[in-house]
Amino acid sequence: MTLPTLWFIIIAFLWMGYLFLEGFDLGVGMLMKLMARNDKDRRVMLNTIGPVWDGNEVWLVTAGAMTFAAFPLWYASLFSTLYLPLVLVLLGLIFRAVAVEYRGKHDDDRWRSRWDWALSLGSFVSAFGVGAALALTSTGLPLNENGDRVGGPFAWFNGWAVIGGLAVVGFALVHALAFLMLKTDGEIRLRARRALVRWLPLGIAPMAVWAVGVNLDSGSLASLVLLAVAVVAVAMAWDFARREREGFAFAALGTFLVAGAASIFTAMYPVVLPSSLDAAWDLTVQNASSGSYTLTVISWVSLLGLPIVILYQGWTYWVFRKRVSADSIPAAHTFSAQ
C-alpha cells in the first residue's frame, strides 16, 4: 500500500469518526428545540453531551489538518471553492459552543431561550454545511485543470449539496434519538424511543440516496458489499429500537454510518475530489498528495498521536457512562461576580 493511499484511508477514518461522534452531538443540539418540552428536559439533554461535545469536535479539526498535510491540493481546492458554506459551518460551531457554556449562567427563561435557539440553529447549520461539503467532495465541484473554481461564489450549489446536507442532518437527528435512549432515563428516554422507531426510515433516506448515487456512478464490488452491510445495519437498528434494545440500536446505527461512508469513500478511490467539468481534471491520491518525506513524517506522528486521542476519548465516555435523569438535575441558579 502506498503512503497516499494509506492517508486517504486515514482521512476517511477521521471523517467517519467525526460523523459518528459529532452526529449525535449535533442531533441533541437540534432536538433541544424539537423534542424538549421544558427547561428540565433541555438540561437533561444538554448534560448527556456536556462532558464530550468539545472532544468530539477534535475529529473535525484533525480531519481538516490532516487533509492539509497529506493532500494540500485537495485541501486548497475544496476549502477555497466551498469558502462560503464552510464559513457558515464555523459560525455555527462558534454559536453552539458559546450557547453550551452560557445558557446556564443566568436564571432567566428568555436568556435560556435565546441560547437554546443559538444551540439548535448552530447545530443545524454545522451539520448541513459539513454534509454538503462531503457530498460535493464525492460527487464533484466545478474545477478547472489547476484545481480552481470555475464560476461565481455559489457555483458549488446543486442538488447533491442539498442531499448531503440533509443526509448529515437526518442522520444526526436519529442518532441523537438513539443516544438519548442510551443516556437518559424517564420520559425523555421513552419519547426518544418512540420517535426513533417512527422517524428512522425518513432520517436515513437522504444518506441512502447519497451512497447509492455515488455507487451507481463509480461503485466497485467492495463498495457495493459495504453498501449492503449498511442496509442490513439500518434494518437491525430499527428492529432493535422497536424491541427496546437500546445499546444494540445505537451500535447498529453507527455501523450503518461507518459502512455507508466507507462505501462512498471506496467508490471514490483513487479520486479525492472530482471535477464536474472534465474527468481529466480530477484530483486523485497521486496528483494531490504531498511528497513522500512529508507523508512519512506525518505517518510517524499519527502513529503516536492518534491512539492516544482515541484512548483518551474512550476513557472520557467510560467515566461519564451513567444515565442522566431529571432527578439528577439541580435547581437552576444565577452566577454573579463578587
C-alpha positions in Angstrom: 0.0 0.0 0.0 1.4 3.4 -1.0 1.5 6.3 1.5 -1.0 8.4 -0.4 -3.5 5.5 -0.3 -2.8 5.0 3.4 -3.5 8.6 4.1 -6.7 8.5 2.0 -7.9 5.7 4.4 -6.8 7.7 7.5 -8.7 10.8 6.4 -11.8 8.7 5.6 -11.5 7.2 9.1 -11.3 10.6 10.6 -14.4 11.8 8.8 -16.3 8.7 9.9 -15.2 9.2 13.4 -16.4 12.8 13.3 -19.7 12.0 11.8 -20.3 9.2 14.4 -19.3 11.2 17.4 -20.4 14.7 16.5 -23.5 13.2 14.8 -25.4 12.5 18.0 -23.8 15.6 19.5 -25.3 17.9 16.8 -28.5 16.0 16.8 -29.0 16.6 20.5 -28.4 20.3 19.9 -31.2 20.3 17.2 -33.5 18.3 19.4 -33.3 21.0 22.2 -36.0 22.8 20.3 -37.6 19.9 18.5 -38.3 17.4 21.3 -37.7 19.0 24.7 -40.9 20.2 26.4 -39.5 22.3 29.2 -36.2 23.6 30.7 -35.6 20.4 32.8 -35.8 18.3 29.6 -33.3 20.6 27.9 -30.9 20.4 30.8 -31.1 16.6 30.9 -30.4 16.5 27.1 -27.6 19.0 27.4 -26.0 17.1 30.2 -25.8 13.9 28.1 -23.3 15.7 25.7 -21.8 18.2 28.2 -18.7 16.2 29.1 -17.9 15.1 25.5 -19.1 17.6 22.9 -15.8 19.6 22.7 -13.8 16.5 22.4 -15.9 15.3 19.5 -15.1 18.4 17.6 -11.4 17.5 17.7 -12.1 15.0 15.0 -13.2 17.8 12.6 -10.1 19.8 13.3 -7.9 16.7 12.8 -9.6 15.7 9.6 -9.1 19.2 8.1 -5.5 19.5 9.4 -4.5 16.0 8.1 -6.1 16.8 4.7 -3.9 19.9 4.6 -0.8 18.0 5.5 -1.3 14.9 3.3 -3.2 16.3 0.3 -2.6 20.1 0.1 -4.2 20.4 -3.4 -7.3 18.6 -2.2 -7.5 20.9 0.8 -6.8 24.1 -1.3 -9.4 23.3 -4.0 -12.1 22.1 -1.5 -11.8 24.9 1.0 -11.4 27.7 -1.5 -14.4 26.5 -3.6 -16.6 26.0 -0.5 -15.4 29.1 1.3 -18.9 30.5 2.0 -20.6 27.3 3.3 -17.5 26.5 5.4 -17.5 29.9 7.0 -21.2 29.3 7.9 -20.1 25.9 9.4 -17.5 27.7 11.5 -20.0 30.3 12.7 -22.5 27.6 13.6 -19.9 25.8 15.7 -19.0 29.0 17.4 -22.6 29.8 18.3 -23.3 26.3 19.6 -20.1 26.3 21.7 -21.0 29.6 23.3 -24.5 28.5 23.8 -23.5 25.4 25.7 -21.3 27.5 28.1 -23.6 30.5 28.5 -27.2 29.2 28.7 -26.9 28.2 32.3 -25.2 31.3 33.5 -28.4 33.3 34.2 -31.7 32.0 35.7 -34.0 33.7 33.2 -36.3 32.0 30.6 -35.7 34.5 27.9 -31.9 34.2 28.4 -32.0 30.4 28.1 -34.4 30.5 25.1 -32.1 32.7 23.1 -29.1 30.4 23.8 -31.3 27.3 23.1 -32.0 28.8 19.6 -28.3 29.5 19.1 -27.5 25.9 20.0 -30.2 24.4 17.8 -29.6 26.6 14.8 -25.9 26.4 15.1 -26.1 22.6 15.2 -28.3 22.5 12.2 -26.1 24.9 10.1 -23.0 23.0 11.1 -24.5 19.6 10.2 -25.9 20.8 6.9 -22.7 22.5 5.9 -20.5 19.6 6.7 -22.9 17.2 4.9 -23.0 19.5 1.8 -19.2 19.7 1.7 -18.7 15.9 2.0 -21.3 15.2 -0.6 -19.7 17.6 -3.1 -16.3 16.0 -2.3 -17.7 12.7 -3.5 -19.8 13.9 -6.5 -17.7 16.8 -7.9 -17.1 20.5 -7.9 -16.6 22.9 -10.9 -12.8 22.8 -11.0 -10.5 23.6 -13.9 -7.2 22.0 -14.8 -5.5 24.0 -12.0 -8.0 22.9 -9.3 -9.5 26.4 -9.3 -13.2 27.1 -9.0 -15.0 28.0 -12.3 -18.0 30.3 -11.8 -19.2 32.5 -9.0 -19.3 32.0 -5.3 -22.4 29.8 -5.5 -21.1 27.7 -8.4 -20.8 24.8 -6.0 -24.5 24.8 -5.1 -26.5 21.9 -6.6 -28.8 19.1 -5.7 -26.0 17.0 -4.2 -25.2 19.7 -1.8 -28.8 19.7 -0.5 -28.9 15.9 -0.4 -25.6 15.8 1.5 -26.7 18.5 3.9 -30.0 16.7 4.6 -28.1 13.4 4.9 -26.0 14.5 7.9 -28.9 16.5 9.5 -31.2 13.4 9.2 -28.6 11.0 10.5 -27.6 13.3 13.3 -31.2 13.5 14.5 -31.9 9.8 14.5 -28.5 9.0 16.0 -29.2 11.6 18.7 -32.5 9.8 19.5 -30.6 6.5 19.8 -28.1 8.3 22.1 -30.8 9.7 24.3 -32.3 6.3 24.6 -29.0 5.1 25.8 -28.0 8.0 28.1 -31.2 9.2 29.7 -33.9 7.8 32.0 -37.5 8.7 32.4 -39.9 10.4 30.0 -37.2 11.6 27.6 -35.9 8.1 27.1 -39.4 6.9 26.2 -40.1 9.8 23.8 -36.7 9.2 22.1 -37.5 5.5 21.6 -40.9 6.2 20.1 -39.5 9.0 17.8 -36.7 6.8 16.6 -38.9 3.9 15.6 -41.2 6.4 13.8 -38.6 8.6 12.1 -35.6 6.3 11.4 -36.5 5.5 7.8 -37.0 9.2 6.9 -33.9 10.3 8.8 -31.5 8.0 6.9 -33.2 8.3 3.5 -31.0 11.2 2.2 -27.8 9.4 3.2 -29.0 6.3 1.5 -29.7 8.4 -1.7 -26.2 9.8 -1.5 -24.5 6.5 -1.0 -26.5 4.8 -3.8 -25.9 7.7 -6.2 -22.1 7.6 -5.7 -22.1 3.8 -6.1 -24.1 4.0 -9.3 -21.6 6.4 -10.7 -18.3 4.8 -9.7 -19.0 1.8 -7.5 -17.0 -1.3 -7.2 -17.7 -4.8 -5.8 -16.1 -3.7 -2.5 -18.2 -0.5 -2.2 -21.4 -2.5 -3.1 -20.6 -5.0 -0.3 -20.2 -2.2 2.2 -23.4 -0.6 1.0 -25.2 -3.9 1.6 -23.8 -4.0 5.1 -25.2 -0.5 5.7 -28.7 -1.6 4.5 -28.6 -4.6 6.9 -27.3 -2.5 9.8 -30.1 0.1 9.5 -32.8 -2.6 9.3 -31.3 -4.1 12.5 -31.2 -0.7 14.2 -34.9 -0.2 13.6 -35.7 -3.7 14.9 -33.5 -3.2 18.0 -35.2 0.1 18.7 -38.6 -1.4 18.3 -37.7 -4.2 20.8 -36.1 -1.7 23.2 -32.6 -3.0 22.9 -31.1 0.4 23.1 -27.3 -0.3 23.1 -27.7 -2.5 20.0 -29.8 0.1 18.2 -27.1 2.8 18.8 -24.3 0.4 17.7 -26.3 -0.7 14.6 -26.9 2.9 13.6 -23.2 3.6 14.0 -22.5 0.5 11.8 -24.8 2.0 9.2 -22.8 5.2 9.2 -19.4 3.6 9.0 -20.4 1.1 6.3 -22.2 3.7 4.3 -19.4 6.3 4.5 -16.8 3.6 3.8 -18.9 2.6 0.7 -18.8 6.2 -0.6 -15.0 6.6 0.0 -14.3 3.2 -1.6 -16.4 4.1 -4.6 -14.5 7.4 -4.9 -11.0 5.9 -4.8 -8.5 6.9 -6.2 -10.2 10.2 -6.8 -10.3 12.6 -3.8 -12.1 15.5 -5.5 -13.8 15.0 -8.9 -14.1 17.9 -11.4 -17.7 18.2 -12.6 -16.3 19.9 -15.8 -13.8 17.3 -17.0 -12.8 14.0 -15.5 -9.2 14.6 -16.7 -9.0 17.4 -14.1 -10.0 15.2 -11.1 -7.7 15.4 -8.1 -6.5 11.9 -7.1 -4.5 10.3 -4.3 -1.4 10.6 -6.5 -1.6 14.1 -8.1 -3.0 15.9 -5.0 -0.7 14.4 -2.3 2.3 15.7 -0.5 5.8 14.4 -1.1 6.9 11.1 0.3 9.1 12.7 3.0 6.1 14.8 4.4 3.8 11.7 4.3 6.5 9.6 6.1 6.9 12.2 8.9 3.1 12.7 9.5 2.7 8.9 9.4 5.0 8.5 12.4 3.4 11.5 14.2 -0.1 10.0 13.7 1.1 6.5 14.7 1.9 8.0 18.1 -0.8 10.6 18.4 -4.0 9.0 17.1 -4.0 6.0 19.5 -3.6 8.5 22.5 -6.5 10.6 21.3 -8.7 7.5 20.8 -7.8 6.0 24.2 -8.3 9.3 26.0 -11.7 9.9 24.4 -12.8 6.3 25.1 -11.8 6.8 28.8 -13.9 10.0 28.8 -17.0 8.2 27.6 -16.4 5.4 30.2 -16.2 7.9 33.1 -19.4 9.6 32.0 -21.2 6.4 31.1 -24.1 6.6 33.5 -27.6 7.7 32.5 -28.9 11.3 33.2 -32.4 11.8 34.5 -34.5 14.8 35.6 -33.9 13.8 39.3 -30.2 14.3 38.9 -30.5 17.9 37.6 -30.1 20.5 40.4 -32.3 23.7 40.6 -31.3 26.5 38.2 -29.4 29.4 39.7 -27.6 32.5 38.6 -23.9 33.1 38.8 -22.9 36.6 40.0 -19.5 38.2 40.1 -18.2 39.0 43.6 
